Amino acid sequence: MRPPHCTPRPAFPPPAPDPAPLRLLVADDNPVVRAGLTALLSGRADTTVVAEARDGREAYEEALRHRPDVILLDVRMPGVDGISALPHLVRLAPVMMLTYSHETETVREALRLGAGGYLVHGEFTTEQLVRAVRDVREGRPHVTPGAARALLTSLREDAPAHGDPNSPELPTDSPSPTLSRLQPSVGQSFRSRFRLSTREAEIMDLIASGMTNQQIAAACFISEKTVKNHINHIFAKLHTTTRSQAAAKWLGVA
């Protein structure tokens, strides 16, 4: 008697292999910082440091030799500094600025020259750094709060001055009735009238700096969906329907 026919069980598909670790180049003139970053990022399954450099010239040479996935670049280095090397490095790999420098012009210039992100030391955890590196490789920018504040400062410096320069001056012999009514609020932020929460105010600052929802999500370490929810609440409180209208009101130039 033949044994009953047994249908073989379908074999489960083998588990997908872990993605290859991101290959990083660390460029910083401080040997302690280089060693710390190398130990931190090479001790993980998802990242590894394939080369180090002490200045921009070495960074370029090592990038040509190793072809890293992402370059972590300091700003101030002897010889060729990070800003000078940046236009050459971005042709070889995405570049993440990783530095203590958060001056307005430095942040602005780095992003203008093609940096995919700008992280200021002390403003991120290890997990946030790894996420930022992975996102920058995929073209999703990351900016930490210190760099974002620098961008805001730059934007506000470029904003037009209040008032019409062609309007006549107010008489000096008697106060304007309109100004008299405003005097009790002197010293208080005009933004308080919008009644935004702390998080909403932070996001509104980033909107006013020209950042996209994706960039805001990266800077605040929240999802884009959460950013959109905050923006809906902000628009309702500011009685606006567009980002430009909201930014104009927030900056006091509407």
C-alpha positions as a LaTeX table, in Angstrom:
\begin{tabular}{lrrr}
\hline
Residue & $x$ (\AA) & $y$ (\AA) & $z$ (\AA) \\
\hline
Met1 & 0.00 & 0.00 & 0.00 \\
Arg2 & 1.35 & 3.32 & $-1.02$ \\
Pro3 & 1.80 & 5.93 & 1.70 \\
Pro4 & $-0.61$ & 8.83 & 1.40 \\
His5 & 0.69 & 11.61 & $-0.78$ \\
Cys6 & 2.09 & 14.39 & 1.38 \\
Thr7 & 2.16 & 17.85 & 0.00 \\
Pro8 & 5.49 & 19.35 & 0.93 \\
Arg9 & 5.27 & 22.40 & 3.10 \\
Pro10 & 6.26 & 25.60 & 1.36 \\
Ala11 & 9.65 & 26.74 & 2.46 \\
Phe12 & 9.66 & 30.09 & 4.19 \\
Pro13 & 11.65 & 32.70 & 2.31 \\
Pro14 & 15.04 & 33.27 & 3.86 \\
Pro15 & 15.29 & 36.43 & 5.90 \\
Ala16 & 16.47 & 39.44 & 3.97 \\
Pro17 & 20.13 & 40.17 & 4.55 \\
Asp18 & 20.96 & 43.18 & 6.64 \\
Pro19 & 21.79 & 46.24 & 4.52 \\
Ala20 & 25.47 & 46.94 & 4.12 \\
Pro21 & 26.74 & 49.50 & 6.62 \\
Leu22 & 27.11 & 53.05 & 5.40 \\
Arg23 & 30.74 & 53.83 & 4.60 \\
Leu24 & 31.73 & 57.16 & 6.14 \\
Leu25 & 34.67 & 59.53 & 5.92 \\
Val26 & 35.34 & 61.71 & 8.98 \\
Ala27 & 37.20 & 64.98 & 8.37 \\
Asp28 & 38.14 & 66.96 & 11.48 \\
Asp29 & 41.45 & 68.47 & 12.59 \\
Asn30 & 40.80 & 67.55 & 16.25 \\
Pro31 & 42.20 & 64.03 & 16.78 \\
Val32 & 39.97 & 63.48 & 19.84 \\
Val33 & 36.83 & 64.28 & 17.83 \\
Arg34 & 37.99 & 62.07 & 14.94 \\
Ala35 & 38.77 & 59.17 & 17.25 \\
Gly36 & 35.49 & 59.54 & 19.11 \\
Leu37 & 33.39 & 59.64 & 15.95 \\
Thr38 & 35.29 & 56.73 & 14.44 \\
Ala39 & 34.82 & 54.58 & 17.55 \\
Leu40 & 31.16 & 55.57 & 17.76 \\
Leu41 & 30.26 & 54.95 & 14.14 \\
Ser42 & 32.47 & 51.93 & 13.48 \\
Gly43 & 31.09 & 50.04 & 16.47 \\
Arg44 & 27.66 & 49.69 & 14.86 \\
Ala45 & 26.17 & 47.29 & 12.35 \\
Asp46 & 24.75 & 50.05 & 10.15 \\
Thr47 & 27.74 & 52.42 & 9.85 \\
Thr48 & 31.48 & 52.18 & 9.54 \\
Val49 & 34.27 & 54.73 & 9.11 \\
Val50 & 36.48 & 53.85 & 6.13 \\
Ala51 & 38.78 & 56.88 & 6.29 \\
Glu52 & 39.76 & 59.91 & 8.36 \\
Ala53 & 41.18 & 63.28 & 7.33 \\
Arg54 & 42.74 & 66.24 & 9.12 \\
Asp55 & 41.79 & 68.94 & 6.61 \\
Gly56 & 39.92 & 69.56 & 3.40 \\
Arg57 & 42.74 & 68.46 & 1.13 \\
Glu58 & 43.12 & 65.12 & 2.90 \\
Ala59 & 39.34 & 64.72 & 2.87 \\
Tyr60 & 39.32 & 65.10 & $-0.93$ \\
Glu61 & 42.19 & 62.66 & $-1.39$ \\
Glu62 & 40.61 & 60.08 & 0.93 \\
Ala63 & 37.22 & 60.50 & $-0.74$ \\
Leu64 & 38.77 & 59.80 & $-4.13$ \\
Arg65 & 40.51 & 56.73 & $-2.73$ \\
His66 & 37.66 & 55.20 & $-0.71$ \\
Arg67 & 34.48 & 56.58 & $-2.33$ \\
Pro68 & 32.49 & 56.84 & 0.94 \\
Asp69 & 28.70 & 56.97 & 1.06 \\
Val70 & 28.73 & 60.14 & 3.19 \\
Ile71 & 31.42 & 62.62 & 4.25 \\
Leu72 & 31.26 & 64.14 & 7.75 \\
Leu73 & 33.03 & 67.48 & 7.46 \\
Asp74 & 34.20 & 70.02 & 10.02 \\
Val75 & 34.22 & 73.73 & 9.13 \\
Arg76 & 37.39 & 75.11 & 10.71 \\
Met77 & 40.52 & 73.16 & 9.82 \\
Pro78 & 44.09 & 74.28 & 9.08 \\
Gly79 & 45.24 & 74.30 & 5.48 \\
Val80 & 42.12 & 73.78 & 3.38 \\
Asp81 & 39.06 & 74.39 & 5.58 \\
Gly82 & 35.71 & 72.66 & 5.23 \\
Ile83 & 33.92 & 75.46 & 3.39 \\
Ser84 & 36.72 & 75.71 & 0.80 \\
Ala85 & 36.74 & 71.95 & 0.25 \\
Leu86 & 32.96 & 71.57 & 0.17 \\
Pro87 & 32.32 & 72.34 & $-3.55$ \\
His88 & 34.87 & 69.68 & $-4.50$ \\
Leu89 & 33.68 & 67.08 & $-2.00$ \\
Val90 & 29.98 & 67.25 & $-2.94$ \\
Arg91 & 30.94 & 65.99 & $-6.40$ \\
Leu92 & 32.19 & 62.78 & $-4.80$ \\
Ala93 & 29.62 & 62.06 & $-2.06$ \\
Pro94 & 26.87 & 63.69 & 0.01 \\
Val95 & 28.39 & 65.90 & 2.70 \\
Met96 & 27.11 & 66.40 & 6.24 \\
Met97 & 28.65 & 69.34 & 8.10 \\
Leu98 & 29.47 & 68.14 & 11.61 \\
Thr99 & 30.99 & 70.97 & 13.57 \\
Tyr100 & 30.96 & 73.32 & 16.56 \\
Ser101 & 30.55 & 76.34 & 14.27 \\
His102 & 27.05 & 77.76 & 13.98 \\
Glu103 & 27.68 & 81.31 & 12.81 \\
Thr104 & 24.99 & 82.62 & 10.49 \\
Glu105 & 27.17 & 83.15 & 7.43 \\
Thr106 & 28.93 & 79.81 & 7.87 \\
Val107 & 25.67 & 77.84 & 7.98 \\
Arg108 & 24.25 & 79.79 & 5.07 \\
Glu109 & 27.36 & 79.32 & 2.91 \\
Ala110 & 27.66 & 75.61 & 3.66 \\
Leu111 & 24.09 & 74.93 & 2.61 \\
Arg112 & 24.47 & 77.18 & $-0.44$ \\
Leu113 & 27.54 & 75.23 & $-1.55$ \\
Gly114 & 25.71 & 71.92 & $-1.40$ \\
Ala115 & 25.99 & 70.47 & 2.10 \\
Gly116 & 23.19 & 67.98 & 2.63 \\
Gly117 & 22.87 & 68.82 & 6.31 \\
Tyr118 & 24.36 & 70.83 & 9.15 \\
Leu119 & 24.75 & 69.30 & 12.61 \\
Val120 & 26.19 & 71.22 & 15.55 \\
His121 & 28.00 & 69.15 & 18.19 \\
Gly122 & 26.04 & 68.79 & 21.42 \\
Glu123 & 22.65 & 69.03 & 19.71 \\
Phe124 & 22.08 & 65.40 & 18.74 \\
Thr125 & 22.24 & 61.87 & 20.09 \\
Thr126 & 24.07 & 58.98 & 18.48 \\
Glu127 & 20.85 & 57.61 & 17.04 \\
Gln128 & 19.91 & 61.01 & 15.64 \\
Leu129 & 23.34 & 61.32 & 14.05 \\
Val130 & 23.04 & 57.91 & 12.37 \\
Arg131 & 19.53 & 58.72 & 11.16 \\
Ala132 & 20.74 & 62.07 & 9.80 \\
Val133 & 23.64 & 60.45 & 7.96 \\
Arg134 & 21.36 & 57.87 & 6.39 \\
Asp135 & 18.82 & 60.53 & 5.41 \\
Val136 & 21.46 & 62.80 & 3.88 \\
Arg137 & 22.62 & 59.94 & 1.72 \\
Glu138 & 19.04 & 59.61 & 0.45 \\
Gly139 & 18.78 & 63.34 & $-0.19$ \\
Arg140 & 16.78 & 64.24 & 2.92 \\
Pro141 & 18.42 & 67.21 & 4.66 \\
His142 & 19.05 & 67.51 & 8.39 \\
Val143 & 19.70 & 70.72 & 10.34 \\
Thr144 & 20.04 & 70.87 & 14.13 \\
Pro145 & 18.46 & 73.74 & 16.12 \\
Gly146 & 21.65 & 75.80 & 16.40 \\
Ala147 & 22.05 & 75.84 & 12.63 \\
Ala148 & 18.34 & 76.53 & 12.13 \\
Arg149 & 18.56 & 79.55 & 14.45 \\
Ala150 & 21.46 & 80.85 & 12.39 \\
Leu151 & 19.33 & 80.59 & 9.26 \\
Leu152 & 16.53 & 82.47 & 10.99 \\
Thr153 & 18.92 & 85.23 & 11.98 \\
Ser154 & 20.03 & 85.50 & 8.38 \\
Leu155 & 16.45 & 85.68 & 7.16 \\
Arg156 & 15.52 & 88.39 & 9.63 \\
Glu157 & 18.57 & 90.45 & 8.75 \\
Asp158 & 17.46 & 90.32 & 5.11 \\
Ala159 & 13.83 & 91.23 & 5.89 \\
Pro160 & 12.73 & 94.72 & 4.83 \\
Ala161 & 12.45 & 97.37 & 7.52 \\
His162 & 8.99 & 98.15 & 8.87 \\
Gly163 & 7.07 & 101.06 & 7.40 \\
Asp164 & 7.14 & 103.06 & 4.22 \\
Pro165 & 10.39 & 105.03 & 3.87 \\
Asn166 & 8.51 & 107.73 & 1.94 \\
Ser167 & 5.93 & 108.36 & 4.66 \\
Pro168 & 6.21 & 111.68 & 6.55 \\
Glu169 & 7.77 & 111.72 & 9.98 \\
Leu170 & 5.54 & 111.89 & 13.03 \\
Pro171 & 5.33 & 115.29 & 14.71 \\
Thr172 & 7.57 & 115.56 & 17.75 \\
Asp173 & 5.48 & 118.01 & 19.79 \\
Ser174 & 2.65 & 115.63 & 20.67 \\
Pro175 & 2.38 & 111.85 & 20.73 \\
Ser176 & 0.28 & 110.15 & 18.09 \\
Pro177 & $-3.05$ & 108.86 & 19.48 \\
Thr178 & $-2.37$ & 105.55 & 17.76 \\
Leu179 & 1.04 & 105.26 & 19.39 \\
Ser180 & $-0.45$ & 106.16 & 22.76 \\
Arg181 & $-2.83$ & 103.23 & 22.52 \\
Leu182 & 0.08 & 100.93 & 21.73 \\
Gln183 & 2.31 & 102.03 & 24.59 \\
Pro184 & 1.02 & 99.54 & 27.20 \\
Ser185 & 2.21 & 96.66 & 25.05 \\
Val186 & 5.74 & 98.00 & 24.58 \\
Gly187 & 8.30 & 95.36 & 25.58 \\
Gln188 & 5.92 & 92.49 & 24.94 \\
Ser189 & 6.48 & 90.26 & 21.92 \\
Phe190 & 3.96 & 91.05 & 19.20 \\
Arg191 & 3.93 & 87.34 & 18.45 \\
Ser192 & 2.25 & 86.51 & 21.75 \\
Arg193 & $-1.06$ & 87.60 & 20.24 \\
Phe194 & $-0.96$ & 84.58 & 17.93 \\
Arg195 & $-1.05$ & 82.24 & 20.96 \\
Leu196 & 1.15 & 79.58 & 19.37 \\
Ser197 & 2.46 & 76.77 & 21.53 \\
Thr198 & 6.21 & 76.48 & 22.05 \\
Arg199 & 6.45 & 73.77 & 19.40 \\
Glu200 & 4.25 & 75.69 & 16.97 \\
Ala201 & 6.40 & 78.80 & 17.42 \\
Glu202 & 9.53 & 76.74 & 16.74 \\
Ile203 & 8.00 & 75.33 & 13.56 \\
Met204 & 6.78 & 78.76 & 12.48 \\
Asp205 & 10.35 & 80.06 & 12.86 \\
Leu206 & 11.55 & 77.29 & 10.55 \\
Ile207 & 8.78 & 78.00 & 8.03 \\
Ala208 & 9.82 & 81.65 & 8.03 \\
Ser209 & 13.42 & 80.59 & 7.37 \\
Gly210 & 12.26 & 78.98 & 4.13 \\
Met211 & 12.57 & 75.34 & 5.21 \\
Thr212 & 10.34 & 72.67 & 3.65 \\
Asn213 & 8.18 & 70.27 & 5.66 \\
Gln214 & 10.80 & 67.60 & 5.10 \\
Gln215 & 13.57 & 69.85 & 6.42 \\
Ile216 & 11.47 & 70.89 & 9.41 \\
Ala217 & 10.74 & 67.25 & 10.24 \\
Ala218 & 14.46 & 66.53 & 10.12 \\
Ala219 & 15.39 & 69.55 & 12.25 \\
Cys220 & 12.77 & 68.74 & 14.90 \\
Phe221 & 13.14 & 64.95 & 14.70 \\
Ile222 & 9.42 & 64.46 & 14.06 \\
Ser223 & 7.45 & 63.01 & 11.15 \\
Glu224 & 6.30 & 65.07 & 8.18 \\
Lys225 & 2.70 & 64.18 & 9.10 \\
Thr226 & 3.21 & 65.77 & 12.53 \\
Val227 & 4.70 & 68.85 & 10.85 \\
Lys228 & 1.62 & 69.15 & 8.61 \\
Asn229 & $-0.69$ & 68.89 & 11.63 \\
His230 & 1.21 & 71.68 & 13.40 \\
Ile231 & 1.10 & 73.84 & 10.26 \\
Asn232 & $-2.67$ & 73.43 & 10.00 \\
His233 & $-3.02$ & 74.67 & 13.60 \\
Ile234 & $-0.59$ & 77.54 & 12.93 \\
Phe235 & $-2.48$ & 78.70 & 9.84 \\
Ala236 & $-5.74$ & 78.68 & 11.79 \\
Lys237 & $-4.26$ & 80.78 & 14.60 \\
Leu238 & $-2.61$ & 83.24 & 12.22 \\
His239 & $-5.70$ & 83.40 & 9.98 \\
Thr240 & $-3.61$ & 82.56 & 6.92 \\
Thr241 & $-3.80$ & 79.97 & 4.18 \\
Thr242 & $-0.26$ & 79.97 & 2.76 \\
Arg243 & 3.30 & 79.72 & 4.09 \\
Ser244 & 4.22 & 83.13 & 2.66 \\
Gln245 & 1.28 & 84.82 & 4.39 \\
Ala246 & 2.12 & 83.10 & 7.68 \\
Ala247 & 5.82 & 84.03 & 7.41 \\
Ala248 & 4.97 & 87.67 & 6.66 \\
Lys249 & 2.72 & 87.91 & 9.72 \\
Trp250 & 5.21 & 86.09 & 11.93 \\
Leu251 & 8.08 & 88.35 & 10.89 \\
Gly252 & 5.92 & 91.46 & 11.22 \\
Val253 & 6.27 & 92.49 & 7.58 \\
Ala254 & 2.66 & 91.83 & 6.52 \\
\hline
\end{tabular}
